[in-house]
Amino acid sequence: MSIVSTKASTQADKKSNNHPSKIKVSGVILVDKPQGMTSQQVVSKVKYLFKSPNHDSKKAGHTGTLDPMATGLLPICLGEATKFSHYQLDADKSYQATILLGSQTDTGDADGQVTAEAPIPAFDDAMLDKVAQQFLGAQQQIPPMYSALKKDGKKLYEYARAGIEVDRPPRDIVLKAIELKAIDEQQIQLTVTCSKGTYVRVLAEDIAKTMATLGHLTALRRLQVGNFKIDETIALADLEALPLEQRQTYLLPVDACIDINAELTLSSEQCERVQMGQRLNVIDQLTDDLRSYITAAIDQHLAANNKSAAGHQDIEDIKDGNEQQLVHEIPVDIRLINEQGAFIGLGAVSLNGRLQPKKLIQL
């Protein structure tokens, strides 16, 4: 070994000793977002609270924005868990809100300026039940101008603040449950479970219009995201009051956002190969239960793709040989587990036995 390489090695060793590798903080924490903070501000605070001389918490993100006025469940992913956050971005969400009738604001909530007023008709819970039924199910909704959606690379709220209104295409949403209750002669309580992309502010305005008046939100609280519930959260102030060791006990596993139950156990050799990005042939490891899971997922995929054209379609309905072969190549997400039962990531497996590594964790 040359003198130059020896010196370089010695310097690298000293650097390693002076700056040992930090422990990457990975997991999901369910925060009860306080009023007045943006979702990104909460993420930044959580990153700070899990940071230490020995812990790296730089990588983090939330699974769906809450407005500054809103409170409630905000799942935050740290480290390796960020790879799976999209499962909660796509999940159904439940909210409870207060609608003040008689006035409309430019933002659709109490943070905005009143732009119009209207008289409030008499109403009761029986009337509110009828109104609620009109909003149940699949429909389209036009996003508000005060939103973070982008047009031509610019956020809509930036246009709105400049006094510019732009066309927004309607988006498909589904209201899966909705309840309206009278609070007093001016306020009603809205409880709703809805698909991703639903703006409760717009829903509140539409409900008020159906009641022949105007309205805006004065309170909004998120109660559920997918399988996560509000009673599983910790308040940001309570988290801050704890020492780091106790904060870490509130971290859920890195795969907490994934709503897939099916799993495939890989040998140590197979684990090494998928970590290198190699495909595997796991045809002999596909049990009847796994085949049923893959088949059901493919049915869902085909039904969604053909809904507007040929309607729902089962695998058995595809008779063409080439199409049948193609169906057996459709990949389906599955959990990958090592021989010790630990989660190592997600793979995409098809009925022909091909397994493609997709998102793998590195802890």
C-alpha positions as CSV (number, residue, x, y, z in Angstrom):
1,M,0.0,0.0,0.0
2,S,1.4,3.4,-0.9
3,I,2.0,6.2,1.7
4,V,-0.6,8.3,0.1
5,S,-3.3,5.7,0.4
6,T,-2.3,5.0,4.0
7,K,-2.7,8.6,4.9
8,A,-6.0,8.8,3.2
9,S,-7.2,5.7,5.0
10,T,-6.0,7.1,8.4
11,Q,-7.8,10.4,7.7
12,A,-11.0,8.6,6.8
13,D,-10.8,6.6,10.0
14,K,-10.4,9.7,12.1
15,K,-13.3,11.4,10.4
16,S,-15.4,8.3,11.0
17,N,-14.5,8.3,14.7
18,N,-15.1,12.0,15.1
19,H,-18.5,11.8,13.3
20,P,-20.0,8.4,13.9
21,S,-23.0,7.5,11.7
22,K,-26.3,8.8,13.1
23,I,-29.3,6.5,13.7
24,K,-31.9,7.3,11.0
25,V,-35.3,8.0,12.6
26,S,-37.9,5.9,10.8
27,G,-41.6,5.4,11.5
28,V,-45.0,7.1,11.5
29,I,-46.3,9.4,14.2
30,L,-49.9,10.5,14.5
31,V,-50.0,14.1,15.6
32,D,-53.1,16.1,16.6
33,K,-52.4,19.3,14.6
34,P,-53.0,22.5,16.5
35,Q,-54.9,25.4,15.0
36,G,-52.9,28.2,13.4
37,M,-50.0,26.1,12.1
38,T,-49.5,24.9,8.6
39,S,-49.1,21.2,8.0
40,Q,-45.5,21.8,6.9
41,Q,-44.8,23.7,10.1
42,V,-45.9,20.7,12.1
43,V,-43.6,18.5,10.0
44,S,-40.7,20.8,10.7
45,K,-41.4,20.8,14.4
46,V,-41.6,17.0,14.5
47,K,-38.3,16.7,12.7
48,Y,-36.8,19.0,15.3
49,L,-38.3,17.0,18.2
50,F,-36.8,13.7,16.9
51,K,-33.4,15.2,16.2
52,S,-30.4,14.7,18.4
53,P,-26.6,14.4,18.2
54,N,-27.1,10.7,17.6
55,H,-30.4,10.8,15.6
56,D,-31.0,11.9,12.0
57,S,-34.6,13.0,11.4
58,K,-34.1,15.2,8.3
59,K,-36.4,13.1,6.0
60,A,-40.1,13.6,6.8
61,G,-43.4,14.5,5.3
62,H,-47.1,14.4,6.0
63,T,-49.8,12.3,4.3
64,G,-52.3,15.0,3.4
65,T,-52.5,18.8,4.1
66,L,-54.7,20.4,6.7
67,D,-55.4,24.1,6.4
68,P,-53.9,26.3,9.2
69,M,-57.4,26.8,10.7
70,A,-58.0,23.0,10.8
71,T,-57.0,20.7,13.7
72,G,-56.9,17.0,14.1
73,L,-55.2,13.9,12.8
74,L,-52.0,14.5,10.8
75,P,-49.9,11.4,10.1
76,I,-46.3,12.2,9.7
77,C,-43.8,9.8,8.1
78,L,-40.1,9.9,9.1
79,G,-37.2,8.3,7.3
80,E,-37.9,5.0,5.5
81,A,-41.7,5.4,6.2
82,T,-41.8,8.2,3.7
83,K,-41.5,5.6,0.9
84,F,-45.0,4.4,1.8
85,S,-46.8,7.6,2.6
86,H,-48.8,7.6,-0.7
87,Y,-51.0,4.8,0.7
88,Q,-52.5,7.3,3.2
89,L,-52.6,10.2,0.6
90,D,-55.0,8.0,-1.3
91,A,-57.0,6.9,1.8
92,D,-60.5,8.0,2.7
93,K,-60.7,10.7,5.4
94,S,-63.3,11.7,8.0
95,Y,-63.9,15.2,9.2
96,Q,-66.1,17.1,11.6
97,A,-66.8,20.7,10.8
98,T,-68.9,23.7,11.9
99,I,-70.7,25.7,9.2
100,L,-71.7,29.3,9.9
101,L,-74.7,30.2,7.7
102,G,-75.5,33.6,6.3
103,S,-72.2,34.7,5.0
104,Q,-69.5,33.6,2.5
105,T,-65.8,34.3,2.6
106,D,-63.2,34.4,-0.2
107,T,-61.3,31.4,1.3
108,G,-64.4,29.4,2.3
109,D,-63.4,29.5,6.0
110,A,-63.1,31.9,8.9
111,D,-59.6,33.0,7.9
112,G,-61.0,34.8,4.9
113,Q,-62.8,38.1,4.3
114,V,-66.6,38.1,4.1
115,T,-67.6,38.7,0.4
116,A,-71.4,38.2,0.5
117,E,-74.3,37.8,3.0
118,A,-77.7,36.2,2.8
119,P,-80.7,35.6,5.0
120,I,-80.9,32.2,6.8
121,P,-84.1,30.2,6.4
122,A,-85.5,28.3,9.3
123,F,-84.3,24.7,9.5
124,D,-84.3,21.6,11.7
125,D,-82.6,18.2,11.8
126,A,-85.3,16.6,9.6
127,M,-84.6,19.2,6.9
128,L,-80.8,18.7,7.3
129,D,-81.2,15.0,6.8
130,K,-82.8,15.6,3.5
131,V,-80.1,18.0,2.4
132,A,-77.4,15.5,3.5
133,Q,-78.9,12.7,1.4
134,Q,-78.5,14.9,-1.7
135,F,-74.7,14.9,-1.3
136,L,-74.2,11.3,-0.6
137,G,-72.3,9.3,-3.2
138,A,-70.2,10.0,-6.3
139,Q,-70.1,13.5,-7.6
140,Q,-67.8,16.2,-9.0
141,Q,-66.4,19.1,-7.1
142,I,-64.6,22.3,-8.4
143,P,-61.5,23.0,-6.2
144,P,-61.4,26.4,-4.5
145,M,-59.1,29.1,-5.7
146,Y,-57.5,29.2,-2.2
147,S,-55.8,25.8,-2.6
148,A,-52.3,24.5,-3.2
149,L,-53.3,22.9,-6.6
150,K,-51.1,24.2,-9.4
151,K,-51.9,25.7,-12.8
152,D,-49.1,26.5,-15.2
153,G,-46.6,25.8,-12.4
154,K,-48.2,28.3,-10.0
155,K,-50.3,27.6,-7.0
156,L,-54.0,28.6,-7.2
157,Y,-53.9,30.6,-4.0
158,E,-51.1,32.7,-5.5
159,Y,-53.5,33.6,-8.3
160,A,-56.3,34.2,-5.8
161,R,-54.1,36.6,-3.7
162,A,-53.4,38.6,-6.9
163,G,-57.2,38.9,-7.6
164,I,-57.0,36.5,-10.5
165,E,-59.5,33.7,-10.9
166,V,-58.6,30.8,-13.2
167,D,-60.6,27.9,-14.6
168,R,-60.4,24.7,-12.5
169,P,-61.6,21.4,-13.9
170,P,-64.0,19.6,-11.7
171,R,-62.7,16.5,-9.9
172,D,-64.4,13.2,-9.1
173,I,-65.0,12.7,-5.4
174,V,-67.2,10.3,-3.3
175,L,-68.9,11.2,-0.1
176,K,-69.3,7.8,1.7
177,A,-71.1,9.1,4.8
178,I,-72.5,12.4,5.7
179,E,-74.4,13.8,8.6
180,L,-75.8,17.3,9.3
181,K,-77.0,18.4,12.8
182,A,-78.3,21.8,13.9
183,I,-76.2,23.5,16.5
184,D,-78.3,26.7,16.7
185,E,-80.2,29.0,14.4
186,Q,-77.1,30.0,12.5
187,Q,-74.7,27.0,12.8
188,I,-74.8,23.4,11.7
189,Q,-72.4,20.5,12.4
190,L,-71.1,18.5,9.4
191,T,-69.6,15.1,9.8
192,V,-68.3,13.5,6.6
193,T,-66.3,10.5,5.3
194,C,-65.0,11.2,1.9
195,S,-62.5,10.2,-0.8
196,K,-59.2,11.9,-1.4
197,G,-59.3,15.3,-3.1
198,T,-62.5,16.4,-1.3
199,Y,-62.5,20.0,-0.1
200,V,-64.7,20.3,3.0
201,R,-64.8,24.1,2.5
202,V,-66.4,23.7,-0.9
203,L,-68.8,21.1,0.5
204,A,-69.9,23.5,3.2
205,E,-70.6,26.3,0.7
206,D,-72.6,23.9,-1.5
207,I,-74.6,22.7,1.5
208,A,-75.4,26.3,2.4
209,K,-76.5,27.0,-1.2
210,T,-78.8,24.0,-1.2
211,M,-80.4,25.5,2.0
212,A,-80.9,28.7,0.0
213,T,-78.3,30.7,1.9
214,L,-74.6,31.2,2.1
215,G,-72.1,29.7,4.5
216,H,-68.4,29.1,5.4
217,L,-66.4,26.9,7.8
218,T,-65.6,28.2,11.3
219,A,-64.0,25.0,12.5
220,L,-62.6,21.8,10.9
221,R,-61.2,18.8,12.6
222,R,-59.9,15.6,10.9
223,L,-61.0,12.5,12.7
224,Q,-59.7,9.7,10.6
225,V,-57.2,8.9,7.8
226,G,-57.5,5.4,6.4
227,N,-57.3,3.1,9.5
228,F,-55.7,5.9,11.7
229,K,-58.0,7.5,14.2
230,I,-58.0,10.7,16.2
231,D,-57.8,9.0,19.5
232,E,-54.5,7.5,18.6
233,T,-52.8,10.9,18.2
234,I,-50.6,12.9,20.5
235,A,-50.8,16.7,20.8
236,L,-47.7,18.5,19.5
237,A,-47.3,20.3,22.9
238,D,-47.5,16.9,24.7
239,L,-44.9,15.4,22.4
240,E,-42.6,18.4,23.0
241,A,-42.9,18.0,26.8
242,L,-41.5,14.4,26.6
243,P,-37.8,13.4,26.6
244,L,-36.6,12.0,23.3
245,E,-36.7,8.3,24.5
246,Q,-40.4,8.6,25.3
247,R,-41.2,10.5,22.0
248,Q,-39.8,7.5,20.2
249,T,-42.3,5.2,21.8
250,Y,-45.0,7.0,19.8
251,L,-43.5,6.0,16.5
252,L,-45.4,3.4,14.6
253,P,-43.5,0.9,12.3
254,V,-42.3,2.1,8.9
255,D,-45.0,0.0,7.2
256,A,-47.9,1.5,9.2
257,C,-49.3,3.4,6.2
258,I,-49.5,0.3,4.0
259,D,-53.0,-1.2,3.8
260,I,-51.9,-4.5,2.3
261,N,-52.2,-7.7,4.4
262,A,-50.8,-10.2,1.9
263,E,-47.1,-11.1,2.4
264,L,-44.4,-13.2,0.9
265,T,-41.6,-14.6,3.0
266,L,-38.2,-14.6,1.3
267,S,-35.1,-16.6,2.1
268,S,-31.9,-14.8,3.2
269,E,-30.5,-15.4,-0.3
270,Q,-33.7,-14.0,-1.9
271,C,-33.5,-11.0,0.4
272,E,-30.0,-10.3,-0.8
273,R,-31.0,-10.5,-4.4
274,V,-34.0,-8.2,-4.1
275,Q,-31.9,-5.7,-2.2
276,M,-29.7,-5.6,-5.3
277,G,-32.7,-4.9,-7.4
278,Q,-32.9,-8.4,-9.0
279,R,-36.2,-10.0,-10.0
280,L,-37.1,-13.4,-8.6
281,N,-39.1,-16.4,-9.8
282,V,-41.4,-17.2,-6.8
283,I,-43.9,-19.4,-8.6
284,D,-43.4,-22.3,-6.1
285,Q,-44.0,-19.9,-3.2
286,L,-47.4,-18.7,-4.3
287,T,-49.9,-20.4,-2.0
288,D,-53.6,-20.6,-2.9
289,D,-54.3,-17.7,-0.6
290,L,-51.7,-15.6,-2.4
291,R,-53.1,-16.5,-5.8
292,S,-56.5,-15.5,-4.6
293,Y,-55.2,-12.2,-3.4
294,I,-53.4,-11.5,-6.7
295,T,-56.4,-12.6,-8.7
296,A,-58.8,-10.3,-6.7
297,A,-56.4,-7.4,-7.1
298,I,-56.2,-7.9,-10.9
299,D,-60.0,-8.1,-11.1
300,Q,-60.1,-4.7,-9.3
301,H,-57.5,-3.3,-11.7
302,L,-59.3,-4.5,-14.8
303,A,-62.7,-3.3,-13.5
304,A,-61.3,0.2,-12.9
305,N,-59.6,0.4,-16.3
306,N,-62.7,-0.8,-18.2
307,K,-65.4,0.9,-16.2
308,S,-66.1,3.6,-18.7
309,A,-65.9,1.3,-21.7
310,A,-66.9,-2.3,-21.2
311,G,-67.9,-2.3,-17.5
312,H,-66.7,-4.7,-14.9
313,Q,-64.6,-7.6,-16.1
314,D,-63.3,-10.8,-14.5
315,I,-60.2,-12.7,-15.5
316,E,-62.4,-15.5,-16.7
317,D,-64.2,-13.2,-19.2
318,I,-60.9,-12.5,-21.1
319,K,-60.8,-15.3,-23.7
320,D,-58.2,-14.1,-26.0
321,G,-54.9,-16.1,-25.5
322,N,-52.7,-13.0,-25.7
323,E,-54.9,-11.0,-23.3
324,Q,-54.9,-14.0,-20.9
325,Q,-51.1,-14.1,-20.9
326,L,-51.1,-10.3,-20.4
327,V,-53.3,-10.7,-17.3
328,H,-50.9,-13.1,-15.8
329,E,-48.2,-10.6,-16.1
330,I,-50.1,-7.8,-14.3
331,P,-48.0,-7.0,-11.1
332,V,-49.7,-6.6,-7.7
333,D,-48.1,-5.0,-4.7
334,I,-47.3,-7.4,-1.8
335,R,-45.4,-7.2,1.5
336,L,-42.0,-8.8,1.6
337,I,-40.9,-10.4,4.8
338,N,-37.6,-12.0,5.8
339,E,-37.2,-15.4,7.5
340,Q,-37.2,-13.6,10.9
341,G,-40.6,-12.2,10.1
342,A,-39.4,-8.6,9.7
343,F,-40.8,-6.3,7.0
344,I,-38.2,-5.5,4.3
345,G,-40.3,-3.6,1.8
346,L,-42.8,-4.0,-1.0
347,G,-42.6,-6.0,-4.2
348,A,-44.8,-6.5,-7.2
349,V,-45.8,-10.1,-7.9
350,S,-47.8,-11.5,-10.8
351,L,-49.6,-14.8,-11.4
352,N,-46.7,-16.1,-13.5
353,G,-44.5,-16.0,-10.4
354,R,-42.3,-13.0,-11.3
355,L,-41.4,-10.9,-8.3
356,Q,-40.0,-7.4,-8.9
357,P,-38.6,-5.5,-5.9
358,K,-40.4,-2.1,-5.6
359,K,-39.7,-0.2,-2.4
360,L,-37.3,-1.7,0.0
361,I,-36.3,-0.2,3.4
362,Q,-32.7,0.4,4.6
363,L,-32.5,0.7,8.4
